Amino acid sequence: MICYLWHMAKTGRRRQDHLARKAQSQGYHARSVYKLEAIQKKHRLLSPGKKVLDLGAAPGSWTQYALEVAGAGHVLAVDLQEMALAGATCLQGDFTAPALAEAISAWGPFQTVLSDAAPATTGNRLIDTGRSEALVESILDYLPQWLSSRGNFAAKIFQGGGEQALLGQLRQRFSSAALYRPEAVRRESFEAYLIGIGYGGAG
């Protein structure tokens, strides 16, 4: 069993290395672009000419993909790290802070809100899932001022804690909701994405 698990992990690493090389060859900043690509193919969150808010945007691969679909001038990228991408407006700071949240609102409303943001991890799954849930909760709190009616939503969540409760919240606020794990997620990772389609306001 140990050999089997080692082999599976080794195979997974080779596959992820392939995705990293593919991303580099296609000009994307990170392999995480293929997670959003899979989400888009399955759930159609993005549309040409529609405004997109990308939270936790660095290093920028999700922003790059959103620009390809929505078009230049329609994407606002926000991250703690400074970043610059042609065609996107970039804000640096903590999007959970009221002042920056208000600044984001001035650019909205958005037809799609995306978040690939993750909290600082400790290696303790209980702590890490709790932090991930709190981060998603903070985004949900701001959706009424950021997301337009009938808008779409996707946010990273660490599985193993309260993701089902959060999914229940999305089902109250959106026409449809799902928990989705793209194939591009590393085999050993416990991340998935909460998806909301057709925003109807606070539940």
C-alpha positions in Angstrom: 0.0 0.0 0.0 2.9 2.4 0.8 4.4 1.7 -2.6 1.0 2.2 -4.3 0.4 5.6 -2.6 4.0 6.7 -3.4 3.4 5.7 -7.0 0.1 7.6 -7.2 1.7 10.7 -5.6 4.6 10.5 -8.1 2.2 10.1 -11.0 0.2 13.1 -9.8 3.4 15.2 -9.5 4.4 14.3 -13.1 0.9 15.3 -14.3 1.0 18.6 -12.4 4.5 19.3 -13.8 2.9 18.8 -17.3 0.2 21.3 -16.5 2.8 23.8 -15.2 4.8 23.4 -18.4 1.7 23.7 -20.5 0.7 26.9 -18.7 4.2 28.4 -19.3 4.1 27.4 -23.0 0.7 29.1 -23.4 1.8 32.3 -21.6 -0.2 31.9 -18.4 1.3 32.9 -15.1 0.3 29.7 -13.3 -1.2 26.2 -13.9 -4.2 27.3 -11.8 -5.7 28.7 -15.1 -6.8 25.2 -16.0 -9.0 25.1 -12.9 -10.9 28.1 -14.1 -11.0 26.8 -17.6 -12.7 23.6 -16.4 -15.1 25.7 -14.2 -16.0 27.8 -17.2 -16.5 24.8 -19.5 -18.9 23.2 -17.0 -20.7 26.2 -15.5 -20.3 29.1 -18.0 -19.7 31.8 -15.4 -18.0 34.3 -17.7 -19.4 36.0 -20.7 -18.0 38.5 -23.3 -18.4 42.1 -22.3 -19.5 41.3 -18.7 -17.6 42.7 -15.7 -15.6 40.3 -13.6 -14.1 40.7 -10.1 -11.1 38.4 -9.5 -10.2 38.1 -5.8 -6.9 36.7 -4.6 -5.8 37.2 -8.2 -2.0 36.9 -8.0 -0.1 35.6 -9.9 -2.7 36.4 -12.4 -3.6 33.3 -14.4 -7.3 33.6 -13.6 -7.3 37.3 -14.5 -5.6 36.4 -17.8 -8.3 33.8 -18.6 -11.1 36.2 -17.5 -9.7 38.8 -19.9 -9.7 36.3 -22.8 -13.4 35.7 -22.2 -14.8 39.0 -21.0 -12.4 41.3 -22.8 -10.0 44.1 -21.9 -11.4 46.7 -19.5 -13.9 44.4 -17.9 -11.8 42.7 -15.2 -10.9 44.0 -11.7 -8.2 42.0 -10.1 -7.5 42.3 -6.3 -4.7 40.8 -4.3 -2.5 41.5 -1.3 0.5 41.4 -3.7 1.1 44.1 -6.2 0.3 43.0 -9.7 -0.2 44.5 -13.2 -1.8 42.9 -16.2 -2.5 44.6 -19.5 -6.2 45.1 -20.0 -7.1 44.6 -16.3 -7.5 47.1 -13.4 -5.5 45.9 -10.4 -6.0 46.9 -6.8 -3.6 45.9 -4.0 -4.9 45.2 -0.5 -7.1 43.0 1.7 -10.4 42.7 0.1 -12.0 41.8 3.4 -11.1 45.3 4.8 -14.1 47.6 4.7 -12.2 50.4 3.0 -11.0 48.3 0.1 -14.4 46.5 -0.1 -16.0 49.9 -0.6 -13.5 50.8 -3.3 -14.3 47.5 -5.1 -18.0 48.4 -4.9 -17.3 51.6 -6.9 -16.1 49.5 -9.8 -19.2 47.2 -9.7 -21.6 45.7 -9.9 -20.0 42.7 -11.4 -21.7 39.9 -13.4 -19.1 37.4 -12.1 -17.2 37.3 -8.8 -14.3 34.8 -8.7 -12.0 33.9 -5.8 -9.0 31.6 -5.9 -7.9 33.1 -2.7 -6.6 30.8 0.1 -5.7 31.6 3.7 -2.3 31.1 5.1 -2.0 27.4 5.9 -0.6 25.8 9.0 -0.7 22.1 8.0 -3.4 21.5 10.6 -6.5 20.6 8.5 -9.0 21.7 11.1 -7.4 25.1 11.4 -6.9 25.5 7.6 -10.5 24.5 6.7 -11.8 26.9 9.3 -9.8 29.7 7.9 -10.9 28.9 4.4 -14.5 28.9 5.4 -14.1 32.2 7.2 -12.6 33.7 4.0 -15.5 32.5 1.9 -18.0 33.8 4.5 -16.4 37.2 4.2 -16.8 37.2 0.5 -20.5 36.1 0.8 -21.1 39.0 3.2 -19.9 41.5 0.4 -21.8 39.9 -2.5 -24.9 42.2 -2.1 -22.7 45.2 -2.9 -20.4 43.5 -5.5 -22.5 41.0 -7.5 -25.3 42.0 -9.9 -28.7 40.3 -9.9 -28.5 37.0 -11.8 -24.7 37.1 -11.5 -22.4 34.1 -11.1 -19.9 33.2 -8.4 -17.0 30.8 -7.8 -14.7 30.5 -4.7 -12.1 28.1 -3.5 -12.9 26.2 -0.4 -10.9 23.6 1.6 -13.0 20.5 2.0 -13.3 18.7 5.3 -15.2 21.2 7.4 -18.2 23.3 6.7 -18.3 23.4 2.9 -21.7 21.8 2.9 -23.1 24.5 5.1 -21.7 27.1 2.8 -23.2 25.3 -0.2 -26.5 25.5 1.6 -26.1 29.2 1.9 -25.4 29.5 -1.9 -28.5 27.5 -2.6 -30.6 30.1 -0.8 -29.0 32.9 -2.7 -28.6 31.5 -6.2 -30.8 29.8 -8.7 -28.4 26.8 -8.6 -25.3 26.0 -6.7 -22.7 23.2 -6.7 -19.4 22.0 -5.2 -17.0 21.3 -8.0 -13.5 19.8 -8.0 -11.7 20.4 -11.3 -9.3 17.7 -12.6 -6.5 20.2 -12.5 -6.6 20.3 -8.7 -3.7 18.3 -7.3 -4.5 14.8 -6.2 -3.3 15.3 -2.6 -5.1 18.7 -2.3 -8.4 19.0 -0.5 -9.5 22.1 -2.3 -12.7 22.4 -4.3 -14.8 25.3 -5.6 -18.2 26.6 -4.5 -20.3 27.6 -7.6 -23.3 29.8 -7.7 -25.4 30.6 -10.8 -28.0 33.3 -11.0 -27.7 35.5 -7.9 -30.9 36.5 -6.3 -29.6 38.5 -3.3 -28.9 37.8 0.3 -30.5 34.6 1.6 
